Amino acid sequence: MTDLLTVAEAAAFLHLKPKTLNNWRTGARRRGPIYVPVGRKIFYSREDLVQWLNEQKVDPQSAWALRKAKMKEHKAEDLRNTLKLPRVRKDGKPF
C-alpha cells in the first residue's frame, strides 16, 4: 500500500509551508510534486515526493556553465543593441 500524506504532512516532509504546495498545485505554472486528489482532499505519495526531490538535484558545475553561457549570450545581445548592429544568423544572413 502506498503511504499517502496530507498536504500538511507532505509540506513538513519537504520542509515547506502547506501554502507553498497549494500554490504550486494551483498556480499558472503547475509545478511541484505529483499529487492524488481524493474527493475534495489532496494527498501526496511519499515515494512521489522522494522521486520529485531527486529530480530537483542540480550539479553546481553544470549549473555554473549554463549560467555562464546565458550571461555571454545576454552580453552579446546588449552589445548588439548598444551598437545598433543587425541581428544575423550563423551563416551571416540577417534575420
Phi and psi restraints in degrees (range 20) as a CNS / XPLOR table:
assign (resid 1 and name C) (resid 2 and name N)
       (resid 2 and name CA) (resid 2 and name C) 1.0 -74.7 20.0 2
assign (resid 2 and name N) (resid 2 and name CA)
       (resid 2 and name C) (resid 3 and name N) 1.0 137.3 20.0 2
assign (resid 2 and name C) (resid 3 and name N)
       (resid 3 and name CA) (resid 3 and name C) 1.0 -82.7 20.0 2
assign (resid 3 and name N) (resid 3 and name CA)
       (resid 3 and name C) (resid 4 and name N) 1.0 105.4 20.0 2
assign (resid 3 and name C) (resid 4 and name N)
       (resid 4 and name CA) (resid 4 and name C) 1.0 -94.5 20.0 2
assign (resid 4 and name N) (resid 4 and name CA)
       (resid 4 and name C) (resid 5 and name N) 1.0 137.3 20.0 2
assign (resid 4 and name C) (resid 5 and name N)
       (resid 5 and name CA) (resid 5 and name C) 1.0 -115.6 20.0 2
assign (resid 5 and name N) (resid 5 and name CA)
       (resid 5 and name C) (resid 6 and name N) 1.0 146.4 20.0 2
assign (resid 5 and name C) (resid 6 and name N)
       (resid 6 and name CA) (resid 6 and name C) 1.0 -72.2 20.0 2
assign (resid 6 and name N) (resid 6 and name CA)
       (resid 6 and name C) (resid 7 and name N) 1.0 172.4 20.0 2
assign (resid 6 and name C) (resid 7 and name N)
       (resid 7 and name CA) (resid 7 and name C) 1.0 -59.5 20.0 2
assign (resid 7 and name N) (resid 7 and name CA)
       (resid 7 and name C) (resid 8 and name N) 1.0 -43.7 20.0 2
assign (resid 7 and name C) (resid 8 and name N)
       (resid 8 and name CA) (resid 8 and name C) 1.0 -64.1 20.0 2
assign (resid 8 and name N) (resid 8 and name CA)
       (resid 8 and name C) (resid 9 and name N) 1.0 -42.2 20.0 2
assign (resid 8 and name C) (resid 9 and name N)
       (resid 9 and name CA) (resid 9 and name C) 1.0 -67.6 20.0 2
assign (resid 9 and name N) (resid 9 and name CA)
       (resid 9 and name C) (resid 10 and name N) 1.0 -41.4 20.0 2
assign (resid 9 and name C) (resid 10 and name N)
       (resid 10 and name CA) (resid 10 and name C) 1.0 -64.1 20.0 2
assign (resid 10 and name N) (resid 10 and name CA)
       (resid 10 and name C) (resid 11 and name N) 1.0 -41.4 20.0 2
assign (resid 10 and name C) (resid 11 and name N)
       (resid 11 and name CA) (resid 11 and name C) 1.0 -62.6 20.0 2
assign (resid 11 and name N) (resid 11 and name CA)
       (resid 11 and name C) (resid 12 and name N) 1.0 -43.0 20.0 2
assign (resid 11 and name C) (resid 12 and name N)
       (resid 12 and name CA) (resid 12 and name C) 1.0 -63.5 20.0 2
assign (resid 12 and name N) (resid 12 and name CA)
       (resid 12 and name C) (resid 13 and name N) 1.0 -40.6 20.0 2
assign (resid 12 and name C) (resid 13 and name N)
       (resid 13 and name CA) (resid 13 and name C) 1.0 -60.5 20.0 2
assign (resid 13 and name N) (resid 13 and name CA)
       (resid 13 and name C) (resid 14 and name N) 1.0 -39.2 20.0 2
assign (resid 13 and name C) (resid 14 and name N)
       (resid 14 and name CA) (resid 14 and name C) 1.0 -89.9 20.0 2
assign (resid 14 and name N) (resid 14 and name CA)
       (resid 14 and name C) (resid 15 and name N) 1.0 -0.8 20.0 2
assign (resid 14 and name C) (resid 15 and name N)
       (resid 15 and name CA) (resid 15 and name C) 1.0 60.5 20.0 2
assign (resid 15 and name N) (resid 15 and name CA)
       (resid 15 and name C) (resid 16 and name N) 1.0 44.7 20.0 2
assign (resid 15 and name C) (resid 16 and name N)
       (resid 16 and name CA) (resid 16 and name C) 1.0 -126.2 20.0 2
assign (resid 16 and name N) (resid 16 and name CA)
       (resid 16 and name C) (resid 17 and name N) 1.0 171.1 20.0 2
assign (resid 16 and name C) (resid 17 and name N)
       (resid 17 and name CA) (resid 17 and name C) 1.0 -88.3 20.0 2
assign (resid 17 and name N) (resid 17 and name CA)
       (resid 17 and name C) (resid 18 and name N) 1.0 147.2 20.0 2
assign (resid 17 and name C) (resid 18 and name N)
       (resid 18 and name CA) (resid 18 and name C) 1.0 -55.9 20.0 2
assign (resid 18 and name N) (resid 18 and name CA)
       (resid 18 and name C) (resid 19 and name N) 1.0 -33.6 20.0 2
assign (resid 18 and name C) (resid 19 and name N)
       (resid 19 and name CA) (resid 19 and name C) 1.0 -62.6 20.0 2
assign (resid 19 and name N) (resid 19 and name CA)
       (resid 19 and name C) (resid 20 and name N) 1.0 -33.9 20.0 2
assign (resid 19 and name C) (resid 20 and name N)
       (resid 20 and name CA) (resid 20 and name C) 1.0 -63.0 20.0 2
assign (resid 20 and name N) (resid 20 and name CA)
       (resid 20 and name C) (resid 21 and name N) 1.0 -47.3 20.0 2
assign (resid 20 and name C) (resid 21 and name N)
       (resid 21 and name CA) (resid 21 and name C) 1.0 -61.6 20.0 2
assign (resid 21 and name N) (resid 21 and name CA)
       (resid 21 and name C) (resid 22 and name N) 1.0 -41.6 20.0 2
assign (resid 21 and name C) (resid 22 and name N)
       (resid 22 and name CA) (resid 22 and name C) 1.0 -62.2 20.0 2
assign (resid 22 and name N) (resid 22 and name CA)
       (resid 22 and name C) (resid 23 and name N) 1.0 -42.7 20.0 2
assign (resid 22 and name C) (resid 23 and name N)
       (resid 23 and name CA) (resid 23 and name C) 1.0 -64.1 20.0 2
assign (resid 23 and name N) (resid 23 and name CA)
       (resid 23 and name C) (resid 24 and name N) 1.0 -42.8 20.0 2
assign (resid 23 and name C) (resid 24 and name N)
       (resid 24 and name CA) (resid 24 and name C) 1.0 -62.9 20.0 2
assign (resid 24 and name N) (resid 24 and name CA)
       (resid 24 and name C) (resid 25 and name N) 1.0 -39.7 20.0 2
assign (resid 24 and name C) (resid 25 and name N)
       (resid 25 and name CA) (resid 25 and name C) 1.0 -71.9 20.0 2
assign (resid 25 and name N) (resid 25 and name CA)
       (resid 25 and name C) (resid 26 and name N) 1.0 -37.4 20.0 2
assign (resid 25 and name C) (resid 26 and name N)
       (resid 26 and name CA) (resid 26 and name C) 1.0 -104.8 20.0 2
assign (resid 26 and name N) (resid 26 and name CA)
       (resid 26 and name C) (resid 27 and name N) 1.0 -8.2 20.0 2
assign (resid 26 and name C) (resid 27 and name N)
       (resid 27 and name CA) (resid 27 and name C) 1.0 -71.6 20.0 2
assign (resid 27 and name N) (resid 27 and name CA)
       (resid 27 and name C) (resid 28 and name N) 1.0 171.7 20.0 2
assign (resid 27 and name C) (resid 28 and name N)
       (resid 28 and name CA) (resid 28 and name C) 1.0 -64.9 20.0 2
assign (resid 28 and name N) (resid 28 and name CA)
       (resid 28 and name C) (resid 29 and name N) 1.0 -30.3 20.0 2
assign (resid 28 and name C) (resid 29 and name N)
       (resid 29 and name CA) (resid 29 and name C) 1.0 -84.2 20.0 2
assign (resid 29 and name N) (resid 29 and name CA)
       (resid 29 and name C) (resid 30 and name N) 1.0 -15.7 20.0 2
assign (resid 29 and name C) (resid 30 and name N)
       (resid 30 and name CA) (resid 30 and name C) 1.0 46.3 20.0 2
assign (resid 30 and name N) (resid 30 and name CA)
       (resid 30 and name C) (resid 31 and name N) 1.0 66.3 20.0 2
assign (resid 30 and name C) (resid 31 and name N)
       (resid 31 and name CA) (resid 31 and name C) 1.0 -117.1 20.0 2
assign (resid 31 and name N) (resid 31 and name CA)
       (resid 31 and name C) (resid 32 and name N) 1.0 -179.2 20.0 2
assign (resid 31 and name C) (resid 32 and name N)
       (resid 32 and name CA) (resid 32 and name C) 1.0 102.8 20.0 2
assign (resid 32 and name N) (resid 32 and name CA)
       (resid 32 and name C) (resid 33 and name N) 1.0 -180.0 20.0 2
assign (resid 32 and name C) (resid 33 and name N)
       (resid 33 and name CA) (resid 33 and name C) 1.0 -72.0 20.0 2
assign (resid 33 and name N) (resid 33 and name CA)
       (resid 33 and name C) (resid 34 and name N) 1.0 160.5 20.0 2
assign (resid 33 and name C) (resid 34 and name N)
       (resid 34 and name CA) (resid 34 and name C) 1.0 -64.8 20.0 2
assign (resid 34 and name N) (resid 34 and name CA)
       (resid 34 and name C) (resid 35 and name N) 1.0 141.6 20.0 2
assign (resid 34 and name C) (resid 35 and name N)
       (resid 35 and name CA) (resid 35 and name C) 1.0 -129.9 20.0 2
assign (resid 35 and name N) (resid 35 and name CA)
       (resid 35 and name C) (resid 36 and name N) 1.0 165.5 20.0 2
assign (resid 35 and name C) (resid 36 and name N)
       (resid 36 and name CA) (resid 36 and name C) 1.0 -121.7 20.0 2
assign (resid 36 and name N) (resid 36 and name CA)
       (resid 36 and name C) (resid 37 and name N) 1.0 110.0 20.0 2
assign (resid 36 and name C) (resid 37 and name N)
       (resid 37 and name CA) (resid 37 and name C) 1.0 -81.7 20.0 2
assign (resid 37 and name N) (resid 37 and name CA)
       (resid 37 and name C) (resid 38 and name N) 1.0 129.9 20.0 2
assign (resid 37 and name C) (resid 38 and name N)
       (resid 38 and name CA) (resid 38 and name C) 1.0 -127.5 20.0 2
assign (resid 38 and name N) (resid 38 and name CA)
       (resid 38 and name C) (resid 39 and name N) 1.0 101.5 20.0 2
assign (resid 38 and name C) (resid 39 and name N)
       (resid 39 and name CA) (resid 39 and name C) 1.0 64.0 20.0 2
assign (resid 39 and name N) (resid 39 and name CA)
       (resid 39 and name C) (resid 40 and name N) 1.0 -123.4 20.0 2
assign (resid 39 and name C) (resid 40 and name N)
       (resid 40 and name CA) (resid 40 and name C) 1.0 -96.6 20.0 2
assign (resid 40 and name N) (resid 40 and name CA)
       (resid 40 and name C) (resid 41 and name N) 1.0 -0.9 20.0 2
assign (resid 40 and name C) (resid 41 and name N)
       (resid 41 and name CA) (resid 41 and name C) 1.0 -98.4 20.0 2
assign (resid 41 and name N) (resid 41 and name CA)
       (resid 41 and name C) (resid 42 and name N) 1.0 153.9 20.0 2
assign (resid 41 and name C) (resid 42 and name N)
       (resid 42 and name CA) (resid 42 and name C) 1.0 -118.3 20.0 2
assign (resid 42 and name N) (resid 42 and name CA)
       (resid 42 and name C) (resid 43 and name N) 1.0 135.2 20.0 2
assign (resid 42 and name C) (resid 43 and name N)
       (resid 43 and name CA) (resid 43 and name C) 1.0 -129.8 20.0 2
assign (resid 43 and name N) (resid 43 and name CA)
       (resid 43 and name C) (resid 44 and name N) 1.0 156.8 20.0 2
assign (resid 43 and name C) (resid 44 and name N)
       (resid 44 and name CA) (resid 44 and name C) 1.0 -125.7 20.0 2
assign (resid 44 and name N) (resid 44 and name CA)
       (resid 44 and name C) (resid 45 and name N) 1.0 137.7 20.0 2
assign (resid 44 and name C) (resid 45 and name N)
       (resid 45 and name CA) (resid 45 and name C) 1.0 -82.0 20.0 2
assign (resid 45 and name N) (resid 45 and name CA)
       (resid 45 and name C) (resid 46 and name N) 1.0 135.2 20.0 2
assign (resid 45 and name C) (resid 46 and name N)
       (resid 46 and name CA) (resid 46 and name C) 1.0 -59.6 20.0 2
assign (resid 46 and name N) (resid 46 and name CA)
       (resid 46 and name C) (resid 47 and name N) 1.0 -39.7 20.0 2
assign (resid 46 and name C) (resid 47 and name N)
       (resid 47 and name CA) (resid 47 and name C) 1.0 -63.4 20.0 2
assign (resid 47 and name N) (resid 47 and name CA)
       (resid 47 and name C) (resid 48 and name N) 1.0 -39.9 20.0 2
assign (resid 47 and name C) (resid 48 and name N)
       (resid 48 and name CA) (resid 48 and name C) 1.0 -65.3 20.0 2
assign (resid 48 and name N) (resid 48 and name CA)
       (resid 48 and name C) (resid 49 and name N) 1.0 -37.1 20.0 2
assign (resid 48 and name C) (resid 49 and name N)
       (resid 49 and name CA) (resid 49 and name C) 1.0 -65.3 20.0 2
assign (resid 49 and name N) (resid 49 and name CA)
       (resid 49 and name C) (resid 50 and name N) 1.0 -43.1 20.0 2
assign (resid 49 and name C) (resid 50 and name N)
       (resid 50 and name CA) (resid 50 and name C) 1.0 -64.6 20.0 2
assign (resid 50 and name N) (resid 50 and name CA)
       (resid 50 and name C) (resid 51 and name N) 1.0 -43.7 20.0 2
assign (resid 50 and name C) (resid 51 and name N)
       (resid 51 and name CA) (resid 51 and name C) 1.0 -61.5 20.0 2
assign (resid 51 and name N) (resid 51 and name CA)
       (resid 51 and name C) (resid 52 and name N) 1.0 -44.6 20.0 2
assign (resid 51 and name C) (resid 52 and name N)
       (resid 52 and name CA) (resid 52 and name C) 1.0 -61.9 20.0 2
assign (resid 52 and name N) (resid 52 and name CA)
       (resid 52 and name C) (resid 53 and name N) 1.0 -41.7 20.0 2
assign (resid 52 and name C) (resid 53 and name N)
       (resid 53 and name CA) (resid 53 and name C) 1.0 -60.7 20.0 2
assign (resid 53 and name N) (resid 53 and name CA)
       (resid 53 and name C) (resid 54 and name N) 1.0 -43.1 20.0 2
assign (resid 53 and name C) (resid 54 and name N)
       (resid 54 and name CA) (resid 54 and name C) 1.0 -63.1 20.0 2
assign (resid 54 and name N) (resid 54 and name CA)
       (resid 54 and name C) (resid 55 and name N) 1.0 -33.2 20.0 2
assign (resid 54 and name C) (resid 55 and name N)
       (resid 55 and name CA) (resid 55 and name C) 1.0 -71.3 20.0 2
assign (resid 55 and name N) (resid 55 and name CA)
       (resid 55 and name C) (resid 56 and name N) 1.0 -17.0 20.0 2
assign (resid 55 and name C) (resid 56 and name N)
       (resid 56 and name CA) (resid 56 and name C) 1.0 -87.0 20.0 2
assign (resid 56 and name N) (resid 56 and name CA)
       (resid 56 and name C) (resid 57 and name N) 1.0 -4.5 20.0 2
assign (resid 56 and name C) (resid 57 and name N)
       (resid 57 and name CA) (resid 57 and name C) 1.0 -62.5 20.0 2
assign (resid 57 and name N) (resid 57 and name CA)
       (resid 57 and name C) (resid 58 and name N) 1.0 142.0 20.0 2
assign (resid 57 and name C) (resid 58 and name N)
       (resid 58 and name CA) (resid 58 and name C) 1.0 -128.3 20.0 2
assign (resid 58 and name N) (resid 58 and name CA)
       (resid 58 and name C) (resid 59 and name N) 1.0 127.5 20.0 2
assign (resid 58 and name C) (resid 59 and name N)
       (resid 59 and name CA) (resid 59 and name C) 1.0 -80.9 20.0 2
assign (resid 59 and name N) (resid 59 and name CA)
       (resid 59 and name C) (resid 60 and name N) 1.0 117.5 20.0 2
assign (resid 59 and name C) (resid 60 and name N)
       (resid 60 and name CA) (resid 60 and name C) 1.0 -57.8 20.0 2
assign (resid 60 and name N) (resid 60 and name CA)
       (resid 60 and name C) (resid 61 and name N) 1.0 -34.2 20.0 2
assign (resid 60 and name C) (resid 61 and name N)
       (resid 61 and name CA) (resid 61 and name C) 1.0 -67.3 20.0 2
assign (resid 61 and name N) (resid 61 and name CA)
       (resid 61 and name C) (resid 62 and name N) 1.0 -46.2 20.0 2
assign (resid 61 and name C) (resid 62 and name N)
       (resid 62 and name CA) (resid 62 and name C) 1.0 -71.7 20.0 2
assign (resid 62 and name N) (resid 62 and name CA)
       (resid 62 and name C) (resid 63 and name N) 1.0 -33.6 20.0 2
assign (resid 62 and name C) (resid 63 and name N)
       (resid 63 and name CA) (resid 63 and name C) 1.0 -64.3 20.0 2
assign (resid 63 and name N) (resid 63 and name CA)
       (resid 63 and name C) (resid 64 and name N) 1.0 -40.5 20.0 2
assign (resid 63 and name C) (resid 64 and name N)
       (resid 64 and name CA) (resid 64 and name C) 1.0 -66.2 20.0 2
assign (resid 64 and name N) (resid 64 and name CA)
       (resid 64 and name C) (resid 65 and name N) 1.0 -42.0 20.0 2
assign (resid 64 and name C) (resid 65 and name N)
       (resid 65 and name CA) (resid 65 and name C) 1.0 -63.1 20.0 2
assign (resid 65 and name N) (resid 65 and name CA)
       (resid 65 and name C) (resid 66 and name N) 1.0 -41.4 20.0 2
assign (resid 65 and name C) (resid 66 and name N)
       (resid 66 and name CA) (resid 66 and name C) 1.0 -64.6 20.0 2
assign (resid 66 and name N) (resid 66 and name CA)
       (resid 66 and name C) (resid 67 and name N) 1.0 -44.3 20.0 2
assign (resid 66 and name C) (resid 67 and name N)
       (resid 67 and name CA) (resid 67 and name C) 1.0 -62.8 20.0 2
assign (resid 67 and name N) (resid 67 and name CA)
       (resid 67 and name C) (resid 68 and name N) 1.0 -40.5 20.0 2
assign (resid 67 and name C) (resid 68 and name N)
       (resid 68 and name CA) (resid 68 and name C) 1.0 -64.9 20.0 2
assign (resid 68 and name N) (resid 68 and name CA)
       (resid 68 and name C) (resid 69 and name N) 1.0 -41.7 20.0 2
assign (resid 68 and name C) (resid 69 and name N)
       (resid 69 and name CA) (resid 69 and name C) 1.0 -64.7 20.0 2
assign (resid 69 and name N) (resid 69 and name CA)
       (resid 69 and name C) (resid 70 and name N) 1.0 -40.3 20.0 2
assign (resid 69 and name C) (resid 70 and name N)
       (resid 70 and name CA) (resid 70 and name C) 1.0 -66.0 20.0 2
assign (resid 70 and name N) (resid 70 and name CA)
       (resid 70 and name C) (resid 71 and name N) 1.0 -39.5 20.0 2
assign (resid 70 and name C) (resid 71 and name N)
       (resid 71 and name CA) (resid 71 and name C) 1.0 -63.5 20.0 2
assign (resid 71 and name N) (resid 71 and name CA)
       (resid 71 and name C) (resid 72 and name N) 1.0 -41.2 20.0 2
assign (resid 71 and name C) (resid 72 and name N)
       (resid 72 and name CA) (resid 72 and name C) 1.0 -63.1 20.0 2
assign (resid 72 and name N) (resid 72 and name CA)
       (resid 72 and name C) (resid 73 and name N) 1.0 -41.7 20.0 2
assign (resid 72 and name C) (resid 73 and name N)
       (resid 73 and name CA) (resid 73 and name C) 1.0 -63.2 20.0 2
assign (resid 73 and name N) (resid 73 and name CA)
       (resid 73 and name C) (resid 74 and name N) 1.0 -43.7 20.0 2
assign (resid 73 and name C) (resid 74 and name N)
       (resid 74 and name CA) (resid 74 and name C) 1.0 -67.2 20.0 2
assign (resid 74 and name N) (resid 74 and name CA)
       (resid 74 and name C) (resid 75 and name N) 1.0 -37.4 20.0 2
assign (resid 74 and name C) (resid 75 and name N)
       (resid 75 and name CA) (resid 75 and name C) 1.0 -64.1 20.0 2
assign (resid 75 and name N) (resid 75 and name CA)
       (resid 75 and name C) (resid 76 and name N) 1.0 -40.9 20.0 2
assign (resid 75 and name C) (resid 76 and name N)
       (resid 76 and name CA) (resid 76 and name C) 1.0 -64.0 20.0 2
assign (resid 76 and name N) (resid 76 and name CA)
       (resid 76 and name C) (resid 77 and name N) 1.0 -41.2 20.0 2
assign (resid 76 and name C) (resid 77 and name N)
       (resid 77 and name CA) (resid 77 and name C) 1.0 -65.0 20.0 2
assign (resid 77 and name N) (resid 77 and name CA)
       (resid 77 and name C) (resid 78 and name N) 1.0 -42.1 20.0 2
assign (resid 77 and name C) (resid 78 and name N)
       (resid 78 and name CA) (resid 78 and name C) 1.0 -62.4 20.0 2
assign (resid 78 and name N) (resid 78 and name CA)
       (resid 78 and name C) (resid 79 and name N) 1.0 -41.6 20.0 2
assign (resid 78 and name C) (resid 79 and name N)
       (resid 79 and name CA) (resid 79 and name C) 1.0 -64.8 20.0 2
assign (resid 79 and name N) (resid 79 and name CA)
       (resid 79 and name C) (resid 80 and name N) 1.0 -43.0 20.0 2
assign (resid 79 and name C) (resid 80 and name N)
       (resid 80 and name CA) (resid 80 and name C) 1.0 -59.6 20.0 2
assign (resid 80 and name N) (resid 80 and name CA)
       (resid 80 and name C) (resid 81 and name N) 1.0 -42.8 20.0 2
assign (resid 80 and name C) (resid 81 and name N)
       (resid 81 and name CA) (resid 81 and name C) 1.0 -67.0 20.0 2
assign (resid 81 and name N) (resid 81 and name CA)
       (resid 81 and name C) (resid 82 and name N) 1.0 -39.2 20.0 2
assign (resid 81 and name C) (resid 82 and name N)
       (resid 82 and name CA) (resid 82 and name C) 1.0 -65.0 20.0 2
assign (resid 82 and name N) (resid 82 and name CA)
       (resid 82 and name C) (resid 83 and name N) 1.0 -42.7 20.0 2
assign (resid 82 and name C) (resid 83 and name N)
       (resid 83 and name CA) (resid 83 and name C) 1.0 -87.5 20.0 2
assign (resid 83 and name N) (resid 83 and name CA)
       (resid 83 and name C) (resid 84 and name N) 1.0 -1.3 20.0 2
assign (resid 83 and name C) (resid 84 and name N)
       (resid 84 and name CA) (resid 84 and name C) 1.0 57.5 20.0 2
assign (resid 84 and name N) (resid 84 and name CA)
       (resid 84 and name C) (resid 85 and name N) 1.0 39.3 20.0 2
assign (resid 84 and name C) (resid 85 and name N)
       (resid 85 and name CA) (resid 85 and name C) 1.0 -82.5 20.0 2
assign (resid 85 and name N) (resid 85 and name CA)
       (resid 85 and name C) (resid 86 and name N) 1.0 142.6 20.0 2
assign (resid 85 and name C) (resid 86 and name N)
       (resid 86 and name CA) (resid 86 and name C) 1.0 -70.9 20.0 2
assign (resid 86 and name N) (resid 86 and name CA)
       (resid 86 and name C) (resid 87 and name N) 1.0 147.3 20.0 2
assign (resid 86 and name C) (resid 87 and name N)
       (resid 87 and name CA) (resid 87 and name C) 1.0 -76.0 20.0 2
assign (resid 87 and name N) (resid 87 and name CA)
       (resid 87 and name C) (resid 88 and name N) 1.0 134.3 20.0 2
assign (resid 87 and name C) (resid 88 and name N)
       (resid 88 and name CA) (resid 88 and name C) 1.0 -129.2 20.0 2
assign (resid 88 and name N) (resid 88 and name CA)
       (resid 88 and name C) (resid 89 and name N) 1.0 152.7 20.0 2
assign (resid 88 and name C) (resid 89 and name N)
       (resid 89 and name CA) (resid 89 and name C) 1.0 -78.7 20.0 2
assign (resid 89 and name N) (resid 89 and name CA)
       (resid 89 and name C) (resid 90 and name N) 1.0 175.4 20.0 2
assign (resid 89 and name C) (resid 90 and name N)
       (resid 90 and name CA) (resid 90 and name C) 1.0 -63.2 20.0 2
assign (resid 90 and name N) (resid 90 and name CA)
       (resid 90 and name C) (resid 91 and name N) 1.0 -26.0 20.0 2
assign (resid 90 and name C) (resid 91 and name N)
       (resid 91 and name CA) (resid 91 and name C) 1.0 -84.6 20.0 2
assign (resid 91 and name N) (resid 91 and name CA)
       (resid 91 and name C) (resid 92 and name N) 1.0 2.0 20.0 2
assign (resid 91 and name C) (resid 92 and name N)
       (resid 92 and name CA) (resid 92 and name C) 1.0 93.1 20.0 2
assign (resid 92 and name N) (resid 92 and name CA)
       (resid 92 and name C) (resid 93 and name N) 1.0 -6.1 20.0 2
assign (resid 92 and name C) (resid 93 and name N)
       (resid 93 and name CA) (resid 93 and name C) 1.0 -86.5 20.0 2
assign (resid 93 and name N) (resid 93 and name CA)
       (resid 93 and name C) (resid 94 and name N) 1.0 144.3 20.0 2
assign (resid 93 and name C) (resid 94 and name N)
       (resid 94 and name CA) (resid 94 and name C) 1.0 -69.9 20.0 2
assign (resid 94 and name N) (resid 94 and name CA)
       (resid 94 and name C) (resid 95 and name N) 1.0 156.3 20.0 2
